[in-house]
Amino acid sequence: MPELPEAETIRRGLEAPLGGRTILRIYVRFPDLLAAPPPAFRSALEGRHVHTVGRRGKNVVLGFSDSGGQGPDLRLVVNLGMSGRLVLRERDDASEPPSHPGVEFELDGGGRLIYHDIRRFGRLRVLEEPAFREWSDGLGPEPLSRRFTAKRLMAGLSRSGSPVRSWLLDQRRIAGVGNIYANEALFGARVHPRTAANRLSEVEVRQLHRALRRVLRAAIQAQGTTFQDYRTALGSRGSYASRLRVYGREGRPCSRRCGAGVERLVFGNRSAFLCPRCQSEPDLRE
């Protein structure tokens, strides 16, 4: 599932070639990907110019103005779901086209921006600015922002008795972190995924804060993690999978060479990966 690094990689890939361009026509192949009926979706965006290419949490956010400057500014929020991709194809692109195009945006200059989604769990919605701000305010802080300090993380964790891995996955508490990078950050901080959030010490919280930001930055630099479906905006694979230390590595030796093997456990209907020696099991009876 695309997380913050994958969404940010797509944003960076689209920013220069997409900024300033006009949506001429929209072709909707699968209406279930849209939060509005296709006619309303097309009417809202056709003829508008892309003036910003941004991101919020796991979502790519395109900002639009209209050609006459009379209508309200709009945001297209693209949630990538499990297998969503945004692919930019210029007119002379000779590469193989996406196999599962769901929505296609015809651009001035002959190119197309294609939303591709094999499993079709993604969602595209158009919001006016007040609705966008309300939606954005419902998400937690961006973990790579300056305002996301260790002190702020500790304040949030201290109010919850849920397992810390589950806390990190809650988009209302922190935006953009999914299961891959939550597991990697907890390993980096030597914190067991089932530890109650409010049981972490100040030292552990500071270690987690550093580890989370370090992992996210490294994953962005590697253009994300590709297992199967994820690709960048230009069709490349992310290379961070080779640097994962616990996620998906069940039974393989701990990368710290502690002598233990990576274990997998399931709680909250999600798999967690950890080193049982480096991340000691909390006493859940306390």
For each residue, the residues with C-beta under 8 A, 3 or more apart:
1: 58 80 81 82 178 179 180
2: 6 7 10 58 80 81 84 178 224 230
3: 6 7 58 176 177 178 180 181
4: 7 8 55 57 58 143 144 175 176 177 178 181 216 220
5: 8 9 181 216 219 220 222 223 224 225 238 240
6: 2 3 9 10 58 80 224 225 230 238
7: 2 3 4 10 11 55 57 58 59 60 80 176
8: 4 5 11 12 55 220
9: 5 6 12 13 220 223 224 232 233 238
10: 2 6 7 13 14 60 80 85 86 232 233
11: 7 8 14 15 53 54 55 60
12: 8 9 15
13: 9 10 17 88 232 233 234
14: 10 11 17 18 53 60 86 88 113 233
15: 11 12 18 19 53
16: 19
17: 13 14 21 88 90 111
18: 14 15 21 50 53 62 88 107 113
19: 15 16 50 51 52 53
20: 49 50 51
21: 17 18 49 50 107 108 109 111
22: 47 48 49 50 67 107 108
23: 26 45 46 47 48 49 50 64 105 106 107
24: 46 47 106 107 108
25: 42 46 105 106
26: 23 41 42 45 46 103 104 105 106
27: 103 104 106
28: 31 33 34 38 41 42 102 103
29: 101 102 103 104
30: 33 102 103 117 120
31: 28 34 37 38
32: 120
33: 28 30 102 103 115 117 120 122 123 124
34: 28 31 37 38 41 103 123 124 125
35: 123 124 125 126
36: 40 41 44 125 126
37: 31 34 40 41
38: 28 31 34 41 42
39: 42 43
40: 36 37 43 44
41: 26 28 34 36 37 38 44 45 124 126
42: 25 26 28 38 39 45 46
43: 39 40 46
44: 36 40 41 48 74 126
45: 23 26 41 42 48 64 74 76 105 126
46: 23 24 25 26 42 43
47: 22 23 24 66 67
48: 22 23 44 45 64 65 66 67 74
49: 20 21 22 23 64 65 66 67
50: 18 19 20 21 22 23 53 62 63 64
51: 19 20 63 64 65 73
52: 19 61 62 63
53: 11 14 15 18 19 50 60 61 62 63
54: 11 60 61 62 63
55: 4 7 8 11 59 60 61
56: 59 61 77 136 139 142 175
57: 4 7 139 140 142 171 175 176
58: 1 2 3 4 6 7 79 80 171 175 176 178
59: 7 55 56 77 78 79 80
60: 7 10 11 14 53 54 55 77 78 80 86
61: 52 53 54 55 56 75 76 77 78 132
62: 18 50 52 53 54 75 76 78
63: 50 51 52 53 54 73 74 75
64: 23 45 48 49 50 51 73 74 75 76
65: 48 49 51 69 73
66: 47 48 49 69 70 71
67: 22 47 48 49
68: 71
69: 65 66
70: 66
71: 66 68 74
72: 128 129
73: 51 63 64 65 128 129
74: 44 45 48 63 64 71 126 127 128 129
75: 61 62 63 64 126 127 128 129 132
76: 45 61 62 64 124 125 126
77: 56 59 60 61 123 124 125 126 127 132 135
78: 59 60 61 62 84 86 115 122 123 124
79: 58 59 84 122 123 124 125
80: 1 2 6 7 10 58 59 60 83 84 85 86 117 122
81: 1 2 84 117 119 120 121 122 123
82: 1 119 121 122 229
83: 80 117 118 119 121 122 228 229 230
84: 2 78 79 80 81 115 116 117 121 122
85: 10 80 98 115 116 117 229 230 231
86: 10 14 60 78 80 113 114 115 116 233
87: 98 113 114 116 231 233 234 235
88: 13 14 17 18 111 112 113 114 233 234
89: 93 95 97 111 112 113 114
90: 17 93 109 110 111
91: 109 110 111
92:
93: 89 90 111
94:
95: 89 235
96:
97: 89 101 114
98: 85 87 101 114 116
99: 116 118
100: 116 117 118 120
101: 29 97 98 104 114 115 116
102: 28 29 30 33 115 116 117 120 122
103: 26 27 28 29 30 33 34 114 115 124
104: 26 27 29 101 112 113 114 115
105: 23 25 26 45 112 113 114
106: 23 24 25 26 27 112
107: 18 21 22 23 24 110 111 112 113
108: 21 22 24
109: 21 90 91
110: 90 91 107
111: 17 21 88 89 90 91 93 107
112: 88 89 104 105 106 107
113: 14 18 86 87 88 89 104 105 107
114: 86 87 88 89 97 98 101 103 104 105
115: 33 78 84 85 86 101 102 103 104 122 124
116: 84 85 86 87 98 99 100 101 102
117: 30 33 80 81 83 84 85 100 102 120 121 122
118: 83 99 100 229
119: 81 82 83 229
120: 30 32 33 81 100 102 117
121: 81 82 83 84 117
122: 33 78 79 80 81 82 83 84 102 115 117
123: 33 34 35 77 78 79 81
124: 33 34 35 41 76 77 78 79 103 115
125: 34 35 36 76 77 79
126: 35 36 41 44 45 74 75 76 77
127: 74 75 77 131 132 135
128: 72 73 74 75 131 132
129: 72 73 74 75 132 133
130: 133 134
131: 127 128 134 135
132: 61 75 77 127 128 129 135 136
133: 129 130 136 137
134: 130 131 137 138
135: 77 127 131 132 138 139
136: 56 132 133 139
137: 133 134
138: 134 135 172
139: 56 57 135 136 171 172 175
140: 57 156 170 171 172 173 174 175
141: 145 147 148 152 174 175
142: 56 57 145 147 148 175 176
143: 4 148 174 175 176 177 212 213 216
144: 4 148 213 216 217
145: 141 142 148
146: 149
147: 141 142 152
148: 141 142 143 144 145 152 153 174 209 213
149: 146 152 153 209
150: 153 154 205 206 209 210
151: 154 155
152: 141 147 148 149 155 156
153: 148 149 150 156 157 174 205 208 209
154: 150 151 157 158 200 202 205
155: 151 152 158 159
156: 140 152 153 159 160 167 173 174 197
157: 153 154 160 164 167 197 198 200 205
158: 154 155 197 198
159: 155 156 198
160: 156 157 167 173 196 197 198
161: 196 197 198
162: 166 167 196 197
163: 166 167 193 194 195 196 197 267 268
164: 157 167 168 186 191 193 194 195 196 197 200 208
165: 168 169 179 182 183 186 193 194 267 268 270 272
166: 162 163 169 170 267 268
167: 156 157 160 162 163 164 170 173 174 197
168: 164 165 173 174 177 182 185 186 212
169: 165 166 177 178 179 182 268 270
170: 140 166 167 173 174
171: 57 58 139 140 174 175 176
172: 138 139 140
173: 140 156 160 167 168 170
174: 140 141 143 148 153 156 167 168 170 171 177
175: 4 56 57 58 139 140 141 142 143 171
176: 3 4 7 57 58 142 143 171 216
177: 3 4 143 168 169 174 181 182 185 212 216
178: 1 2 3 4 58 169 181 182
179: 1 165 169 182 183 247 270 271 272
180: 1 3 183 184 225 244 247
181: 3 4 5 177 178 184 185 212 215 216 219
182: 165 168 169 177 178 179 185 186 193
183: 165 179 180 186 187 193 246 247 272 273 274
184: 180 181 187 188 211 215 244 245 246 247
185: 168 177 181 182 188 189 208 211 212 215
186: 164 165 168 182 183 189 191 192 193 208 211 274 279
187: 183 184 190 211 245 246 273 274 275 278 279
188: 184 185 207 210 211 212 214 215 245
189: 185 186 204 207 208 210 211 212
190: 187 204 207 278 279
191: 164 186 195 200 204 207 208 279
192: 186 195 274 279 280 281 282
193: 163 164 165 182 183 186 265 267 272 274 279
194: 163 164 165 265 267 272 281 282 284
195: 163 164 191 192 199 200 282
196: 160 161 162 163 164 199 200 282
197: 156 157 158 160 161 162 163 164 167 200
198: 157 158 159 160 161
199: 195 196 282
200: 154 157 164 191 195 196 197 204 205 208
201: 204 205
202: 154 205 206
203: 206 207
204: 189 190 191 200 201 207 208
205: 150 153 154 157 200 201 202 208 209
206: 150 202 203 209 210
207: 188 189 190 191 203 204 210 211
208: 153 164 185 186 189 191 200 204 205 211 212
209: 148 149 150 153 205 206 212 213
210: 150 188 189 206 207 213 214
211: 184 185 186 187 188 189 207 208 214 215
212: 143 168 177 181 185 188 189 208 209 215 216
213: 143 144 148 209 210 216 217
214: 188 210 211 217 218
215: 181 184 185 188 211 212 218 219
216: 4 5 143 144 176 177 181 212 213 219 220
217: 144 213 214 220 221
218: 214 215 221 222 240 243
219: 5 181 215 216 222 224 225 238 240
220: 4 5 8 9 216 217 223 224
221: 217 218
222: 5 218 219 225 238 239 240 243
223: 5 9 220 232 236 237 238 239 240
224: 2 5 6 9 219 220 230 232 238 240
225: 5 6 180 219 222 230 238 240 241 244
226: 229 230 231 237 238 239 241
227: 230 241 248
228: 83
229: 82 83 85 118 119 226
230: 2 6 83 85 224 225 226 227 237 238
231: 85 87 226 235 236 237 238
232: 9 10 13 223 224 235 236 237 238
233: 9 10 13 14 86 87 88
234: 13 87 88
235: 87 95 231 232
236: 223 231 232
237: 223 226 230 231 232
238: 5 6 9 219 222 223 224 225 226 230 231 232 241
239: 222 223 226 242 243
240: 5 218 219 222 223 224 225 243 244
241: 225 226 227 238 244 248
242: 239
243: 218 222 239 240
244: 180 184 225 240 241 247 248 249
245: 184 187 188 249 255
246: 183 184 187 249 255 262 273 274 275
247: 179 180 183 184 244 273
248: 227 241 244 273
249: 244 245 246 252 262 273
250: 262 263 264 273
251: 261 262
252: 249 261 262
253: 257 259 260 261 262
254: 257 258 259 260 261 262 275 277 278
255: 245 246
256: 275 278
257: 253 254
258: 254 275 277 278
259: 253 254 277
260: 253 254 275 276 277 278
261: 251 252 253 254 275
262: 246 249 250 251 252 253 254 273 274 275
263: 250 273 274 275 276
264: 250 271 272 273
265: 193 194 271 272 274
266: 269 270 271 272
267: 163 165 166 193 194 270 272
268: 163 165 166 169
269: 266
270: 165 169 179 266 267
271: 179 264 265 266
272: 165 179 183 193 194 264 265 266 267
273: 183 187 246 247 248 249 250 262 263 264
274: 183 186 187 192 193 246 262 263 265 278 279
275: 187 246 254 256 258 260 261 262 263 278 279
276: 260 263 279 280 281
277: 254 258 259 260 280
278: 187 190 254 256 258 260 274 275
279: 186 187 190 191 192 193 274 275 276
280: 192 276 277
281: 192 194 276
282: 192 194 195 196 199 286
283: 286
284: 194
285:
286: 282 283
